[in-house]
Amino acid sequence: MTTTTIDFQLNWEPNGFQAPYFFARERGFYDEEGLDVRFVEGHGSPFAAEQAAKGRAEFALAGASAVLSVRSRGLEPLAVAAVTGKTPAAIYTLQDIFGEPLERPGQLVGRTIAPSATKTRILTAQLLENEGIRDDVELLEVDDHTHHRVQHKVLDGAVDAAVGVVTNGYELEREHDRTADELPIGNHLDVYGMTIVSDPDFARAEPETVRAFLRATARGWEAATADPEEAVDCLVERNATLERNRPVEERKFRTAATELQFTDRVRRSGWGLHDGVRWRTLGETLAETDLLEGEIDPDVVWTNEFVDTDADVVRNYVDRVGA
């Protein structure tokens, strides 16, 4: 079998959310598809989507909002698989600061919330709008000097809650021995989280390579979901600095696998397939924001053409992982 070398541009440094990809390589799933996959550490989802769109990497891992943002700048990253059906964004707090367990959006009325980044602020604003409480919550602007880390504002009681990603509350709880709560935005706002993107020219020229990569990746997600501890072992071997926060990294993956991955579309049709409604909802949410620099058509940024629905791991994914 001829081996094809491809670059996979990650959205960030290796972390628990990325465990399935490293596990797929460790288990030889990419090798079995004739692929030699080289992981490239990233600098955020917009950078990853841009690298793929410019043909500098065959594949990239990028958040759906970043895909739309890069599209609005005239580039054309193409989402070839939907990895997590829900956004990882979450509102989190400490119970001794909030005064009660945070369990539903309505409890945010009269509160002050600090967002970690522009896109999480946009998603939070949409959640509050949908709940009819947007004018009753003080949602702060993004503070550029926090370097996207607003935990200290919660710790100090300067705000009632913060917006980041799932597991940020757990990190605070573990580090400071104070009870934390998280309100996943994805449970209330039907938009995509992470996607696998490619350059449309590459995808058209090498469709079987794209299908092979996605099949192997689906196997990586299946194997990691079945054995999270071993999957994180593989990740830590790649980056030993993660050992110190190993419980956090394992929590990240378990949360992604059990809470972010599954939607009704995944349960009906299998792994990786897009639902246009979620893309359109996200496009409407991002419209007229600083995140978009021009008009976008959410219906042209994704395709199901390359997800191999004949592969058992794709078609019967939910049954195979026992979800």
C-alpha positions in Angstrom: 0.0 0.0 0.0 1.3 3.4 -0.9 1.6 5.8 2.1 0.3 9.3 1.8 1.8 11.9 4.2 -0.6 14.6 5.4 -0.5 17.4 7.9 -3.2 17.8 10.5 -3.3 21.3 11.8 -4.6 21.3 15.4 -6.4 24.2 16.9 -4.2 24.4 19.9 -1.5 22.6 21.8 -2.3 19.0 22.6 -5.0 18.7 25.2 -7.8 16.3 26.3 -10.2 17.4 23.7 -7.7 16.1 21.1 -7.1 12.7 22.6 -9.0 10.7 19.9 -6.7 11.9 17.1 -3.5 11.0 18.9 -5.1 7.7 19.9 -6.0 7.0 16.3 -2.4 7.4 15.3 -1.1 5.3 18.3 -3.5 2.5 17.5 -2.5 2.5 13.8 -5.8 3.5 12.4 -4.3 6.1 10.1 -1.6 3.6 9.0 -4.2 1.1 8.1 -5.7 3.7 5.7 -2.3 4.3 4.1 -1.9 7.7 5.9 1.1 9.1 7.7 -0.4 11.9 9.8 1.8 14.6 11.1 0.2 16.7 13.9 1.0 20.4 13.9 0.3 22.4 17.1 -1.9 25.4 16.6 -2.6 28.9 17.6 -6.4 28.9 17.8 -9.2 27.8 15.5 -9.1 30.7 13.1 -5.5 30.1 12.5 -6.2 26.4 11.9 -9.1 27.0 9.5 -6.9 29.5 7.6 -4.1 27.1 7.2 -6.4 24.5 5.7 -8.0 27.1 3.4 -4.7 28.2 2.1 -3.6 24.6 1.4 -0.8 24.7 4.0 -2.3 21.6 5.8 -4.5 18.9 4.3 -6.7 18.9 7.3 -7.3 21.1 10.3 -9.3 21.0 13.6 -11.3 24.2 14.0 -14.4 25.5 15.7 -17.5 26.1 13.5 -17.6 29.8 14.4 -14.0 30.1 13.3 -14.8 28.4 10.0 -17.5 31.0 9.3 -15.2 33.8 10.4 -12.5 32.8 8.1 -15.0 32.4 5.3 -16.2 36.0 5.9 -12.6 37.1 5.0 -12.8 35.6 1.6 -11.0 32.3 2.3 -12.8 28.9 1.8 -12.2 26.4 4.5 -14.5 23.4 3.9 -15.9 21.5 6.9 -15.8 17.9 5.9 -16.9 16.4 9.2 -18.8 17.6 12.3 -16.9 16.3 15.3 -18.8 17.7 18.3 -22.4 18.7 17.8 -22.5 21.1 20.6 -20.3 24.1 21.4 -17.9 23.6 24.3 -18.6 27.1 25.6 -19.9 27.2 29.1 -20.8 29.7 31.9 -19.1 28.7 35.1 -19.0 30.0 38.7 -18.1 29.1 42.3 -21.0 28.4 44.6 -19.6 30.6 47.4 -19.5 33.5 44.9 -22.8 32.8 43.1 -24.7 32.0 46.4 -26.5 29.0 45.0 -26.0 26.1 42.5 -26.1 27.4 39.0 -28.5 25.1 37.2 -30.5 27.2 34.6 -30.0 30.4 32.6 -32.8 32.2 34.4 -30.6 32.4 37.5 -28.3 34.8 35.7 -30.8 37.7 35.9 -29.2 40.6 37.8 -25.7 39.0 37.6 -22.5 40.1 36.0 -20.7 37.8 33.6 -17.1 38.1 32.3 -16.5 36.4 28.9 -13.1 34.9 28.0 -13.2 35.6 24.2 -15.3 37.3 21.6 -16.9 34.2 20.3 -17.9 33.0 23.7 -19.4 36.4 24.4 -21.5 36.2 21.3 -22.8 32.8 22.1 -23.6 33.9 25.7 -25.5 36.9 24.4 -27.5 34.7 22.1 -28.4 32.4 24.9 -29.5 35.3 27.1 -31.5 36.7 24.1 -33.2 33.3 23.5 -34.1 33.1 27.2 -35.6 36.7 27.1 -33.2 38.0 29.8 -30.5 39.8 27.7 -31.3 43.2 29.2 -31.3 41.8 32.7 -27.8 40.5 32.7 -24.6 42.5 32.7 -22.4 40.8 30.1 -19.0 42.5 30.1 -16.9 43.2 27.1 -13.8 41.0 26.5 -10.9 42.2 28.5 -7.8 42.0 26.2 -5.5 42.1 29.3 -6.8 38.8 30.7 -5.3 36.8 27.9 -8.6 35.0 27.7 -8.4 33.9 31.3 -11.1 35.3 33.5 -11.0 32.8 36.3 -9.4 35.2 38.7 -12.4 37.5 38.4 -14.6 34.7 39.7 -12.1 33.8 42.4 -12.0 37.4 43.6 -15.7 37.8 43.5 -15.4 40.7 41.0 -18.0 39.0 38.8 -20.7 36.5 39.5 -19.7 34.1 36.7 -17.4 33.8 33.7 -17.6 32.3 30.2 -15.1 29.8 28.9 -15.3 26.1 28.0 -16.6 23.1 29.8 -14.2 21.9 32.5 -13.1 25.5 33.4 -15.2 25.3 36.5 -13.8 21.9 37.3 -10.3 23.3 37.0 -11.1 26.0 39.6 -12.7 23.5 41.9 -9.8 21.1 41.7 -7.2 23.8 42.2 -8.8 25.9 44.9 -11.0 23.3 46.7 -14.2 25.4 46.2 -17.4 23.9 44.7 -17.9 25.0 41.1 -20.9 24.8 38.7 -20.9 24.9 34.9 -23.8 25.8 32.6 -23.0 24.3 29.2 -24.2 26.7 26.5 -24.5 23.8 24.0 -27.4 22.4 26.1 -29.4 25.5 25.2 -28.1 26.8 21.9 -28.1 24.4 18.9 -24.8 25.2 17.2 -21.7 23.2 16.3 -18.5 22.9 18.2 -15.4 21.4 16.6 -15.2 20.4 12.9 -12.6 18.9 10.7 -11.9 21.2 7.7 -9.9 20.9 4.5 -9.0 22.9 1.4 -11.9 22.4 -1.1 -9.4 22.0 -3.9 -7.6 19.2 -2.0 -10.8 17.5 -1.1 -12.0 17.5 -4.8 -8.6 16.2 -6.0 -8.1 13.6 -3.3 -11.6 12.5 -2.2 -10.5 9.0 -1.1 -7.8 10.5 1.1 -10.4 12.6 2.8 -12.7 9.6 3.3 -9.8 7.5 4.7 -8.8 10.2 7.1 -12.3 10.6 8.4 -12.8 6.8 8.8 -9.6 6.5 10.8 -10.6 9.5 12.9 -14.0 8.0 13.7 -12.2 4.9 14.8 -10.1 7.0 17.1 -13.1 8.6 18.7 -14.7 5.2 19.2 -11.6 3.7 20.7 -11.0 6.7 23.0 -14.6 6.7 24.2 -14.2 3.0 25.1 -11.0 3.6 27.0 -10.6 7.2 28.0 -7.7 6.5 30.4 -5.6 4.8 27.7 -6.4 7.6 25.3 -5.2 10.2 27.7 -2.1 8.1 28.4 -1.3 8.4 24.7 -1.8 12.1 24.9 0.5 12.5 27.9 3.2 10.5 26.2 3.1 13.1 23.4 3.3 16.0 25.9 4.6 15.1 29.3 3.7 18.5 30.7 0.1 17.4 30.8 0.8 14.8 33.5 0.4 17.4 36.2 -3.1 18.2 35.1 -4.0 14.7 33.9 -7.4 14.6 35.7 -8.4 17.9 33.9 -7.3 16.5 30.5 -9.3 13.3 31.1 -12.3 15.3 32.2 -12.0 17.4 28.9 -12.2 14.3 26.8 -14.9 12.5 28.8 -17.0 15.7 28.6 -16.5 16.0 24.8 -17.3 12.3 24.3 -20.4 12.1 26.4 -21.9 15.6 26.4 -20.7 17.5 23.3 -20.5 14.8 20.6 -24.1 13.5 20.4 -27.0 15.1 18.7 -30.2 13.7 17.2 -28.4 13.7 13.8 -25.6 11.5 15.1 -28.0 9.1 16.8 -30.0 8.8 13.6 -27.3 8.8 10.9 -23.9 8.3 12.4 -20.6 10.0 13.1 -19.4 13.2 11.4 -22.5 14.1 9.4 -23.5 17.8 9.3 -26.9 19.2 10.0 -27.5 22.4 8.0 -29.9 23.8 10.6 -27.1 24.0 13.2 -24.9 25.8 10.7 -27.6 28.3 9.8 -28.4 28.9 13.5 -24.7 29.7 14.1 -24.5 31.9 11.0 -27.5 33.9 12.3 -25.9 34.2 15.7 -22.7 35.5 14.3 -24.3 37.9 11.8 -23.5 41.6 12.4 -20.7 40.8 14.8 -17.1 41.8 14.9 -16.3 38.2 14.3 -17.5 38.3 10.7 -15.9 40.7 8.2 -18.4 40.1 5.5 -21.5 38.2 4.5 -21.4 34.4 4.6 -23.6 31.6 3.4 -23.7 28.9 6.1 -24.9 26.3 3.6 -21.7 26.3 1.5 -19.2 25.9 4.3 -19.9 22.2 4.9 -20.4 19.0 3.1 -21.3 15.4 3.9 -19.8 14.1 0.7 -16.7 12.7 2.2 -18.1 11.0 5.3 -18.2 7.3 4.4 -21.6 6.2 5.6 -20.9 2.7 4.3 -18.3 2.3 7.0 -19.7 0.5 10.1 -17.8 2.8 12.5 -19.6 5.8 10.9 -23.0 4.3 10.2 -23.4 2.6 13.6 -21.2 4.8 15.7 -23.6 5.4 18.5 -24.3 1.7 18.9 -20.6 0.8 18.8 -19.8 3.2 21.6 -22.8 2.2 23.6 -24.3 5.7 23.7 
